[in-house]
Amino acid sequence: MYLAWLEDHTNVHESWDAFFRSAQAAAPAGQTDERRAPPSTLLQGRAMSRTPGTTQKVVEDHLAVHTLIRAYQIRGHHAAQLDPLGILAADLNACIPSDLITNLHNLGLYGLDESDLDKTFQLPLTTFIGGQEHTLPLGDIIRQLEAAYCGPIGVEFMFINNVEQCQWIRQKFETPGIKQLTNAEKRRLLARLVRSTRFEDFLARKWSSEKRFGLEGCEVLIPALKMIIDKSSSVGIEGVIMGMPHRGRLNVLANVVRKELDQIFCQFDPHLEATDEGSGDVKYHLGMYHERINRETDRNIALSLMANPSHLEAVDPVVQGKTKAQQFYSGDTQGKKVMSILIHGDAAFAGQGVVYETFHLSELPSYTTHGTIHVVVNNQIGFTTDPRMARSSPYPTDVAKVVNAPIFHVNADDPEAVMYVCRVAAEWRSTFHKDVVIDLVCYRRFGHNEMDEPMFTQPLMYKRIRQQEHVLKKYSDRLIAEGVVTLQEFEEEVSKYDKICEEAYARSKDEKILDIRRWLDSPWPEFFTAQGEPKSMSCPPTGLDEQTLQHIGQAASSVPLDLFNIHPGVSRILRGRADMVKRRQMDWALGEYMAFGSLLRDGIHVRLSGQDVERGTFSHRHHVLHDQEVDKRFCVPMNHLWTNQAPYTVCNSSLSEYGVLGFELGFAMANPNSLVLWEAQFGDFNNTAQCIIDQFISPGQAKWHRHNGIVLLLPHGMEGMGPEHSSARPERFLQMSKDDSDLFPEYSGGDFEVQQLHECNWIVVNCSNPANYCHVLRRQVLLPFRKPLIIFTPKSLLRHPEARASFDELATGTSFRRLIPDQGLAGENPGQVKRVIFCTGKVYYELAKERKLQNLERSVAIIRLEQISPFPFDLVRSEVERYHHAELLWCQEEHKNMGYYDYIRPRFLTVLDDNRPIWYVGRDPAAAPATGNRSTHLNELKRFMDAAFNLHAFQGRHF
C-alpha cells in the first residue's frame, strides 16, 4: 500500500493518504531504524528503482517472507531433530509441513525460487533472527530459522494469545548466538553429567539384580534440574518443592536434593531392619527435605522431594498444594520465594487425567502457585506401549496448551541445548509467573526396570539403544576436542565422584536400622520433640466460654460492612441465626462457625475448599456474602471476627475431586497449626478422589511417617434422592481403619481416647449434634499430633428442628463425645430397658421419633456412636454393662453390606467377650447404595423401623 502511495497518492484511500503523509512528516532526519520508520527506506529505495509494474512483486515477496518466518515459528518444531535415536519423529508424524523449506522446491509455495536466496528482505518486528540487522538475504533468513526452530530444540508457543509473551520467546530462541554456553558453564555441566552418570553406574555395579528405576538414557535430567534451581535461586527463590515418578528418583535425591549417599545405599541392604513406626515404602518412592547453600548463587535454598506412590502423576496436585501453602504462610503472594517443579513421564503426562485437573488449578486465585516448571522425561515408551498406542495427540505435552504454557522440546543427547532450555524456562517462570513445559526427548536404556526385557516388544528401538553411545562419552569427547577440558581433568572428575561413592558405600554397611524420619519430606520440627514424638499425650477440653460463643454468634448473624446489600433470603437466614443465638442454641452451620471462629482467634489458619463451599451445596453456610447491587463486591464475615485473628480462606474449587483433594492434602502438610478442610459436593464424590484417599491419606503416616490433619467433609444420608448423592461409602473408610477388631486396647495409664487416636491411621466420625461437630473440629487442632479426620456430614439435619444444640453443650470444660448415651427415661432407668439400639448419624432422629410414637421410651434405649473409628471400646463397654439384661441391636439406614455393620459387629463381640449377640436392623444387602424410587425408600424405612421396635423380632434366633 505504501509503494502504491509513493507512485500516486490517489492510489490509496484518503485515510491512508493522511497516515502516510503524517508518518513521513514525523520521521526525523537521518532515521536509522529501518524496522520502525513508517516509510521503509529499503522499500522506498526499491520503489524508486523499479517500474510501477514490479512494485506488486516486491510487496508479494516481502509478504511471502513474513509468512515463511511465521511458518517456522508455528510449525518449525515438527522438523526439529529431537529423537536421540533417530528412529521416531517426536510428534508421531514423519511428514514435515510443506511450508517449511526442507528443499528448494518448497520455495515455490511462497512464489519464490532459488534466484531469490541472495535477495535482501526487511525483517518484520515479530522476529529476532537478524540480531542487530533489520534486513537479511533470504538464504540467511532460512538458515537462521532452521537454527532457531529445527535443530535440537523445538518450540511450541504460537498458540499463546499474548503478544508480549510470544515476543519474549522469539527473542530467547531466535537471536543469533544466544544459546551459546561459556566455557565455565560447559565445565560445570560436564561435572554434573559425571555425577549423574557415575551414580547410576555405581548402583548397577554394586546391585546388578536390584530394581532401582535408573536414569540411564536421560542422565541430563540432573544437570537440567540443577540449572532450573540455580537460575531460580538467583532471582530470589528460597524453596523448591518437587514431585516425580520413580524413574531417576534415587539420582535426584543424591545429586539434586543432596541426600547422604550412605543413606541411599543402605536401602539396598536386604538385612536392614525396619523401625516399628509403620510399614515403610520402597526406596524409589521415598521423599526428602533438605536445606543447603546453593553453590552457584551462595544463597540458602530448601529443597523438598515429595514421597509418592506408584500411581503416576498422583503427586502433582499434592506438590502444588504444599507449594501454595508455603507461599501463603511466608506472605509470598507472587510466587517469588517458593516454587514447584514437577517431573513427569511421557505416557503418564498424556494419559493421566489428574495432569489436566492440576493444570486447571494453575490460574485459579486460591490455587495458583504462580507458575510451575514441568519437566517431561520423554522415554518415547510407556512400560511396553509405543507412543502411537498411548496417545492421540502429536506430543505427550499437548495437554499443557490448555493454560497457554509454552512447550520446549529438546533432544536430551544435546546437553547444552537442554541447559539453555532450562535456563529459559526458569526465566519465563520468574518473568511471567506462568507454567512452562520442558520435553526432554530421550530414551530408556533398559526395560521398565532393570530386570525387565524390552526386546520382547521393542526390538528395533533396543537394537538402536544398544548401539547408542552414552551422552557423557559424547559430551566429554566434544569438550576435549574443543579444548574446554583436558582428558586428565575429565578422568579426575570421574575418579573423584567414584571415590565419594565408594566411601559412602563403606559407611552404609554400618547402618543396621532404617530410620524413616531421615526421609521426611515435610518435617515439623517445632511441633514434635527432637525425636519426632508428640510433646504430650493429652488433649485439653474443647469447650468455649459464653462470651466467645456470643461474640461469634453475633458476627455469624450480621454483615460487617456498611451499605452492603445482601439477598433477602440471606437476610432471613441471618435473622434466624440471631434468634438462635438469643436462645443460646445453634444449628449445624452455627456450630461450624463456632469452631472456625474460635480457632481463628487463637491464630489457627482455617482453609475450606471444595465445590460450592462458599455458599454450601445445601445453601446453609453462606460464608461469602455478595452485594446484590455492586458486581464483584463480596464480604467474608469470618475475616472480621477479631482484631489480630488468623486469616480464613474459603474458596469454591474447580469441578475436580482428585486434583483438589490432592491439593488440599499438600496444603495441610505445610503447617500443623492450621485446619484444612475439603468438602465434597456430595459424599459419594469422594470416589473420584479415591487414589488420594487410598495412597496418601489412609497409609501416609505408615509409609512415609508423614502426619497430616486434613479434614474430609462428606455429606451422607439416605433421603430418597437415588443411588447417587446418598452414601459417602463409610464402609470403605472403615475397612481401611487399622484398629484390631479382636483386641480390646489396653493402655498403661494416660488418656485412653488420646492414646487410641495416636495409634490409628485416621479418625472416622458421624456427628448427630452441632456442638459435637464443633468439638471434633476443635479437637483436630488441639491434639498433640495430626491424623486425617473423615466426617460424614448431614443434609436434612442441617435444618432439622431437633438437630440443635444448646450453648451449654459447648461450654467451658466440655469436650467431644465419642458416644452419646441415652438421655431420656431409658437412660435414667437402665434396669427397665429391654432393648438397646446403637446407631450413628441421622437415623438417630428417625429412631427417636418412632420410639416416641410407639411409647417405648422406657423400654428402648438409643445410644449414638459419634466416633466410629477408632472404635470407642471403653465407652461401649460401659454402656453394655449398664444394660446387661437388655437385647442389643445395631441399626443403620444403609444397606447391610454397606455402612458400618461389618466394622462394628466384631468389635462389639470383642467388648461382649462373644457372650451376647448384637442383632442387625436396617436395609437388606444391595448392589446400589440406595433406591431411586421414593415409595421404595419409604417402605424400606418403615420396614426396618418396625423391626427396630418389635421387641419380639429376634426371639428364637440363635447367636
N, C-alpha and C positions, 0 to 999 in steps of 0.2 A: 504494500500500500504506500509506503514511504517512497519507493522507487517510482511508482506511478505519479505520485505527487510532485517529485522532482522534475519529471518530464512536463507535466502540465497540472497546475494547481486545481484545475476544474475536473481532473480525473477522479477525485475523491469527494465524499460527502462534505458539505460545508463545515460540519463539526470537526472532521479530521483535518480539514484545511486549517481551521483555527488552532487545533492542537499542534500540528507540525510547525506553524508559524511561531507560536509561543515557545515551543521547545527549542527551536533554532535560535530564537532571540535570547533565551535564557542560558544557552550553553556558553560557558566562559571561554574566552580566547585561549588557545593552546590546550584545549581539552585533551587529556591523555588517556582517560579511562574509556577505551572504546566500548567496553561492555555496558557502561552506564550512560554514555552520551546518547540522548534520544535520536538525533540523526546520526547513524553509524558512519563514521568517516571511511570505514572499509567499504561499506556498501555504496556510500556516496561516490567514492573513487571508482568503483566498478561501474556504477551507473553512468558516470561521465565518459568512461572509456568504451562503452558498449552502445550498440544501436538500440533503439526502442524495442526492436523485435527480440532482443536477447535478454532483456531485463526479467521477463517472466521466468526464464530458465534459471537465473541467479536466485530468484526468490524460491523456486521449487527445490533447487539443490540445497539451499540452507534449511528449508523446512524438512527435507529428507534427512539431512544430517542430524537435526534436532530430534527427529523421530527415531533415528538409529541409536542415538545416545540414550533415549528413553527406553528403547527396547532392551538394551543391555542392563539398564538399571532395574527393569521389571523382571526380565527373564534370563539374565546372564548366568544366574546360579544353576540353570539347567545344563549349562555347558561346563561348569566348574569341574576341576579334576579332584574329586572328593574321595573316591574309594582307594585306600592304600593298596588293595589287592588288584585293582584294575579289572574287576570282574563285572560288578554291577554299577548301574547308574544309581546314585543315592536317592533319586526321585522316582525310582522304579520305572523309568521310561528312557529307553536308549535313544529315542528321537530327540534331536536338538532343534529348538524352534528355528524356523526358516528365516526369521527376521534378524538372526544373529549371523555375522559374516564369517561363517566357517569356511567358505571358499568364495572366490571372486565372483562366481555366478550369482551369488545371493545379492550382490550389489544391484542387480537389475530390479529387485523388488522395490528399490528406492529411486529408480530412474537414474542410477549412477553406473559407471563402468570403470574398468581398470585405469582408464586415462584420467579419471578424477582423483586418483590416490595422491597425486602431488599438489592438487589444488588446495589452497588455504581457505578455511571457513571460520567465520566468527562463532565462538562458543556461546551457548546460552548461559544465563545466570544459574541454571539448575545443574551445572556440572563444575567439577574442580580438576578435571583431568589435565588442564593446561598449566596448573600451578600458578605462576605469576604471568603466564602468557594468556592472552584472550583470543588468540587465533592459533589454529594448528592445521597442518595438512591432513587430509582425510586419512591417509595411511597411519599417521601418528595417532589420530583420534581412535582408530580401530585398535591399534596396539595398546594404547593406554586403557581402553575399555576392557580389552581381554585381560590385561594385567590386574585390573581392579576387580573384575567380576567373574572371570573364567579360569582363574588359577587355583591354588589350593584353598581359597576362601570363596564361598558362595553366600551372597547376602540377599535376604528377603525382607523388604521394608516398604516397598512402594504401595502397599495396601494401607499404610498408616495415613490417617486423614488429618495430619498436622504438618504444615509446610516447614515450620522451624525444625521439627524433629527429622524430617526427611533430608533437609539441607545439612543438618549436623552429621547424619550418617554418610551422606555423599562426600562431605569434606574428609571424614575419617578414612574412607576407603579409596577415594579417587585421587587424592593429592599425590603426585609423584614422589616416591621415596619415603612416604610417611610410615610405611610398615617396617622400615629397617631398624634392627636392634643394634645397640652399641656393643663393643667387644666385652665390656663388663657384664652386660645383660646376657650375652651369649655364654659366658663362663658360668654365671650363676645358673642359667638354665641347664647347662651340662651337668653341674654338680647335683642339681635336684633330680635330673633324669637318672644319674648314677644311683642315688639313694632309692628312688622308686623301683628301678630295675633290679638292683642287687638285693633289695629286701625280698622280692618275690623269688629270686634265685636262691637265696639263703633258705627260705621256707621249703622250697622244692627239694633242696639237698638234704635237709635235716628230717623232713616229714613227707617223704615222697608218696606215701599211701594215705595221706590225710586230706580230707576236704578242707579247702581254705577259700575257695572262690576268688582266686587271684586276679590280678590286674593285667596279666600278660596280654599284649595286643593293644592296650591303651595306657601304657605306663606314663604317658604325657599328662594324665589326669592330675597327678601330684603337683608337678610344676604349674599346671593350669590353675588349680585351686589356690596355690600359694601366691600366684600373680594377682588373682582376684582379691585375696586378703591383703596383700601388700598395698595394692592400689587403693583399696577401700580404707585401710588404716591411714594412709597418707592424707585422706580428706576428712579424717575425724572419726571414723568408725571405731568403737571401743569393744563391741561384742558381735560375734557372728554365730548364729545357730544354724546347724547343718542337718540335713536329713538325706539318707542314701540307702540303697538296697545293699545286699550282702557282697556283691562283686566289688572287690577292691577296698572293702571296709577296713581290714587289718592294716593295709598300707596307708590309708588315710589317717587312721588312729596313730600309727607310728610316725609318719613323716609330715603330717599337717597339724594334727592336734598335739603331737609330741607325747603320746602315751609311752611310759617307760617300756623299752623293748623286752626286758626280762619278764614284765607282767604279761606281755602278749605271748612270749614264747612258752611260759609255764602253762598256758591254756592248752597246749598240745600234750601235756603230760597226762597219760591215762591214769596215773596213780594220785593225781591232785585231788585232795579231799575237799568236798563242798562244805561250806559252813551250814549251820542249821537254820539259816534265815531265808527260807524259801527254796524254790526248786531250781533257780538259776536259768541260764539260757546258753545256747551255743555261742562260741566266741565271735562268730561273724554276725551276731545280732546285737552285740553289746554296744553301749554308748560311753561317753566320757565328757567330763568338763575340765577345762584346764585354763588357767590364767598365766600368761607369759609375756615377755617382751618381744615385740616384732623386730627382728634384727635389721630389716631394711629401713624401718621408719623410726626405730628406737622409741616406740610408744607401747604402752600396755594394751594388750588385747585379750579378751576372754573368748575362748572357743568351746562350743558345745556341739558334740555329735550325738544326736538323739538315738537311743536304743529303739529298735523297731522289729516287728516280726517278719516272717517271710512273705506276708501279704504286701506285694509290691505296691508302692505309692500310698499305702495307708498312712504313712508317717507325714505326708505332705501337709495336710491341714494342721496336724499337731505342731509341727515346726512353726507354721505361720501363727498359730495361737500363742505359742510361747514367745515368739518374736514380738508380737503385738503387746503382750503383757510387759515385757521388759522395756519396750518403748514407753508404754503407759506409765509405769512406775518410776521411770527416770525422767519423765517430762519431755521425752523426745517426740514431739508432735509431728516432725517431718521425716523421721527415719534417718537422721544424720549421725546417730550414735550406735544404733543396733540394726542389724540387717540379717537376712536369711539367704542361705544358698541351698538349693535342692538339686541333688544328683539323681538322675533317672536312667532307666534302661529304655532302649528304643521301643521294644514290644510293649512294655508296660505303659510308657508315656502315651502311646497311641491307643492302647486297649482298655485302660482302666478309667472308669467314669469319674472317679474321685479327682483325677487330674483336672477335668473340666470344672468340677464343683469348686476346686481350690482356686482356679484361675478367676472364677466369677466372684470370689471374695476380694480379689486384689484391689478393686477400686471402691469398695463399699466403705463408708465413713467409719463404722465401728469395727471394721475387719482389716482395712488396708494396712500393710506393713511398709508402704511407700517404696515398693519395688523389690522384687526377688530376682536373683540371678539363677536361672535354671541351666544345669549342665547335663546334657543327654549323652551318656556313654553308648554310642550307637554301634553295637556289635554287628549290626546287619543280620541279626538272627535272634529268635526268641526261643531258648532251650533247643528244640529241634525244628522250629517252624520258620520257614522262609518269610521274609517281609511281604512277598507277594500274596501270601496266605494270611498275613497277620494284620493287614490294614487296607483300607480302601483309599486313603489319602496318599498323595505323592510322597510326602515325607512323614516321618513319625512325629514331627514337631508342629504339624499344621494346626493342632488344637490351640496353640498359643495365639493364633491370629484373631481369636475372638476378643482379645483385650488389646489388640494393636501392639503386641510385643514384637519387636524386631527379632529376626532369627538369623544367626550367624552360623552357617555350615562351614566346617573346616576339616581338612584332611589331617587326621591325628598323627600321620607319619611325617608331617612337617612341623616340628616343634616350634619354630619361630613364628609360623603363621598362627599356631594355637596361642602363643603368648600374646601376639598382637590382638587377636580377637578377644582374649580375656581382659586385656587392658581396656579395650574399647567398651566392653560390657560393663566393667566396673565404673568407667567414666559416664556411661549412659545412665546407670542407676543413680549415681551421685548428682547428675545434672537434671534428670527429668523425674526421678523417683517413680519409675515405672518398671514393670517386669521386662526381662530380656532373656533370650534363649541362645545357648551355645550348643550346637550339634556337633559333637566330636565323632566324626565318621571314622570308625576303627575296625577292629576285628577281635575275635576271641581265640587266643592261640590254642586253648584246649577245649574240652567239651563244657557242658553246663557246669560241671565241677571237674576236678582233676581226675576223677575216677571214671568219667563218662567217655564213651567212644562216639565222637561226632561223625566219623566216616560212614556210619550206618546211613545217615540221612543227608549229609552234605559232602559227598566225595570230592567234587570239583573244588569247592571252597577250601577244603582242608588239605588237598594236594598243594594248592597255591600257598596256603598259610605255612606249610612245612618248608616251602622254598623261600619264604619271606624273611629277609634279613631283619634282625632286631633294630628297632629305632635308635637305641643307644649306640649301636655299632655304626649305623649310617650317619648319625649326627656327629659322633666323635671323629669319624674319618673326615667329615666335612670341615669341622673346625680345625683339625690338624692341618688339612690341606690349605685352609685359609690363613694359617699361621696364628690363629687366635689362641690356641693352646698347643703345647707340645705333647708328644706321645708319653713322655715321662710324667708330665703333670697329670695327664688323664689317668695313667696307671696308679699314680699316688693317690688320687681321689678315690679310685675303686678300692685300693688296699686299705685306705683309712676307714671307709664305711664297713668293709668286710671285718675289720678288726673290732669295730664298735659292736657289730652283730655277734661275733664270737664271744666277746667279753660279757655281753648281756645274756647269751646262751648259758655261759658258765654260772652266772648269778641265778638264772632261772631255776637251776637244779636245787637251789636251797629253798625254793618255795614249796611248801607241803600242803598248805591250806588256801583255798580260794576265798579271798575277802571281797565280796561283791560290792562293798562300799567304795572300793577303789575304782569302780566302773560306773559311778553315779553320773548321770547327765544333767541332773537338776538338784544339786545339793542345797540344803537349808541349814547352814552351819549354826546360825543363831537360834534356830527353833529347837533343835535337838542338842543333846550333850555332845562332847567331843567324840564319844564312841558311837554316835548316831542313835542313841536311845532317847525315849521321852524323858523330859525333866521331872515328871511326876506321873503317878498312876491314879489320879483323881480328877474329877470334873466338878467345878463349882456349880451351885444352883443356877438355873437359867431364868428364874423369875425376874420381874421388873417392879420398881416402885410405882406407886399411884401417880406421882407427878409425871413420870416419864410416859406412862400409859395415856394420861390425859393430854399431854403435850402432843404426842404422836397422833392420837385420835383426832384432835382438833385440826392438826395440819392435814391429815388424810381426808378431812371433810370440808376443806376450804381451798381457795385459789390464792397463791401468794403474790400474784401480780395485780396491780391496779388496771382498770379499764380493759380487762381481759374477758372476751365474750365467749362463754362456753356453751355447749349444746344443751338445750333444755333437758334432754334425757340424762346427761351427765350431771346437770344441776340437781336433778331429782335423786340420783344416786348419792351425791354428796350430802344432801339433806338427810337421806336415810342413814348415812354413816354418822352424821352429827347426832341424830336421835338415838342411835345405838350407844354412842359414847356417853350421852347424858344418862342412859340407863345402865352404864357400866357393862355393856355387852359388846361382843364382837362376832362378826361372821368370818368366813374364810379369807376374804380379801383384806379385812381389817387385821386379822391375825397375822397375815403375811406382812402387812405394813408395819406392825409392831416389831416383828423380827428384823426386817431390813433397817427400819429407822433406828432401833436401839444399837445395832451393830455399827451403823454409820457414825453414830455419836461416839462410839469407842474407837474410831479410827480404822474400822474394817471396811475395805472397799467391797461393795456388792455389785456384781455384774449378772444381769439376767438377759439371756439371749434365746432366740428361737423364733419360730414363725408366729407372727401376730402377738408377741408377748406384751407389747406396749399397752394395747387395749385389753388383751386377753382373748383367747378364742371364744370364750363364752361371755364376753363383754362385762366382766366382773372387776377387772383390775384398774384400768384407766390410770396408769402411771404417767402417761404423757397426755396433757390436755392441749387441744388445738383451738386456737382462736377462730371463731366461726365467721369473722368479718375480714381478718387480715391473713392473706395467704402466707404459709410457711412460718407463721408465728405460733410457737408452741411453748409449753411450760412443763417442767418436771418437778412437781411439788416436793418430791423426796429430796431434792438437792437444796431445799430451803428450810430444812428442819432445824439445823444447829449452826452456830457461828463458825466453828472450826471442824466441821464434820468431814468424814471421808467422802469422796465423790461416789455417786450412784450412777451406774451405766445400765440403761435398759434399751435394748436395740432389737427391732424386728430383723430377722435374718432373711437371706435368700431362701428360696423353696428347696432347701437341701437339708438332709439329716446327717448323712455320712460325713460330709465336709464340715458342717457347722459343729456337730458334736465333737469331732476331732479337734477343731479349732478351740473350742471351749475347754477341752481336756488339756490342750497345750497351755492355754491361758492360766489354768489352775495350777500348773507346775511351777510357775514363776515365783509365787508368793504364798506361803502358808497362811498368812494373816489376811485372808480375803475369803469371800463367799462367792463362788462362781456357779451359776445355775443354768442348765439348759432345759427348756420346756418343749416337749413335743406338742404339736398342734392337737393330736390325739395320741393316746398311749401306744397304739399299735404302730405308729410311725417309727418307733424305735427300731423296727425290724430292718429298715433300710440303712440303719447305722450299726447293724449287728457286728460288723467287723471291728469297729472301735470298741464296742462293749466286750466282745469275746477276746480280743487280742491285747487290748490296752487296759481297760478299766477293771475287769474282773481279775486278771492274773498279773497286773502291772507290778505290784509290790513283790509277789513271789518270784517273778522272772528277773526283775531289774532293781529290786529294793527301792522302788520309787513310790513314795507316799503321794496320794492325791485326794483332795477333798471335794471333787466335783459333785454336784447335786443334779440328779435327773428327776424332773417333774413330769410324770406320765399320767395324764388324765385317763381314768379307768372306771368302768361300771357298766353293768348290764341294764340298759334302759330302753330296750326295744328299738334301737337305732340300727340294727342289722349286724352282719358279721364283721364289718369294719367299724372302727371308732367305738368299739365296746371294750375289748380286752387289751390291756398293756402287756399281756403274756407274763404274768407273775411267775408261772411255773418255770420259765426259762431262767429267770434271775435266781430263783430258789434252788434250782438244780445245780447252778454254778457256785452256790454258797458252800464254803468249805467246812462248816462245823459238823462234827460227827454225830449222826443221828442215834447211835447206840451207846453214847458215853455221856453221863451226867458230868458236866465240868466241875472240877474241884480246884479251888484256889486257896493257897495258904495265906489267909489274911487279905487285907486290901478290899477294894471296891469290886464286887462281883461284876457289876454292869460294865465298868470301865475295862477290867481285865478281859472280859469276854469280847468286848469291842476291839481291844488291842489285838486279839488273836484272829479276828475274822478277816476276810478279804474285802467285804463290803457290807453295808447295812441296808436292809430292806424293810420299809415301813409302809403301813396303810393307815393313816390317821383318820379318825372319825370326828375329831374335835378341833376347832380352830386354834384353841390355846395350845393343844398338844402339838399341832403343826408349827406354831411359833417356837415352842420349846425345842423341838428337834432341829430346827434351823439354827437356833442359837447354840445348842449343844454341839453342832457340827464344827463351830469355830472355837468353842471353849474347851473341847477335848485337847489333851496334850499330844495328840498325834492326828494324822489325817487318814480317813477312809472314804471311799466313794459312798454316796448316800442315794439310794433309789427310793423315791416317794411315789406311790400310786395315789394320785390326787383325784378329788371328786369332780363330778359335773353337776348333777342335780343337787348335791348337797351345798353347792355354792349359794343357793337361795332357799334352802330348806329351812322352814321356821324352827325346827327342832335342832338343827345343826348350828347352834350358837354356843358361845362360851361366856362365862362371867369373867370380869377382870380379876376376881378372886382366884381363878384357876391359873392366873399368870402373875400372881402377887410375889413379892419378895420372898425368897426361900423355897419357892416351888420349882419343880423340875419336870422333865419329860417323863411321862408314864408309859412304860413299855407295855403294861397291861392295865386295863381299866376294869376293876371288879364291878359286880352288880351293885348299883347304888340305890336300889329300891327295897321293897318289902322282902324280896327273896334274900338279898344280901344281909338284911338285918336279922333274918331268922333262918340261917342255913339248915337247921335241923328239919325244917318243914319242906325243904326243896326236894322234889322228886326227879327233876331233870336239870342238868346244867348244859346250856348251849354256848359253846365257844365259837366266835366268829371274828371277822375283821372287816373294817370299812363300811361302806354304805348299807350293806344288808342288815346291819345292827338296827337301823331305824325302821326297816320293814318288819323285823322280828319284834321289836318293842311295840310297834303299832298293833301287830297281830296278837301278841300276848295280852295287851290291854283289852282288845275286842273279845278275846276268849276268857277274860277274867282269870288268868293264870299267873298273876303277878306274885303270888306267894309260892306257887308250885314250881315255877320255872325261873331259873337264874340265867341271865345273859351276860357273858364276860367277853370283853373285846381284847384281842391281841393287836396292839398298835404297832409293836415291833415284831416282825415275823422272823427275821434273821439278823443277827444270831438269835436263836430261839431262847425266850426267857424261861429257861428251865426252872430257875429258883422261884419265880412268881407263879408259874403254872403249878408247881408242886404245892405251894401254899394254898392255892385255890382248891385243888382237888382234895386236899386234906380237910379243908373246911366243909366240903360237901361229900364226905366219904361214903355216904349211903346213896347218893344220887346217881342217876344214869348220866353218862357223858356223851355229848353229841358235838360233832363239828358241822357247822352249817356254812355253806358258801353259795353265792349266786352263780359262780362259774360252773362249767361242766366238770364232771368228776375227774376226767383225765387232764384237766387244766387247773388253774388256780393254785390253791395252797395245800390241798388234802394230801397229796403224795409226799409233801415235805413235812407236814405237821404230824401225820399219823405215827411214823416210827419214833418220833421224839416224844410224843405223848406216851407211847407204850414204854419208853425208857423211863419216863417220870413215874409211871404206874407199875414199874417192875414187871410188866407183862401180865399183871394180875386182873386188870379191868379193861374192858374194851372202850374204844371211843368210836361211836357209830357215825356214819356219814349221812348227811341230809343235803341235798342240792340237786342240780340238774344231772341227768344221765350223761354218760360219755358221748362225745360227738366229735366230728371231724372239723366243723367250723366253730369259731368261738361263740357265735350267737345266731339265733334265728333272724331271718329278715321279715318275718310275719308278726305283726303286732299282737294278734289274737293268740298265736302260739306262745309268744313271750309271756303274756299274762297267764295263760293256762299253766305254763311251766312254773311260774312264780307261785300260783295258787297251790299247785300240787306239792311243792316242797315246803311251803308254809304249813299246809295241813299236816304233812309228815312231821315237821318240827314240833308241833304242839299236840300231836296224837301220842299221849303218854303210854299207849299200849302198842305202838308201832313196832317195837323191837322185842316184844315178848315172844319167847320161844326160839329166838335167834341165838345161835351158839357162837362163842368167841374162840 
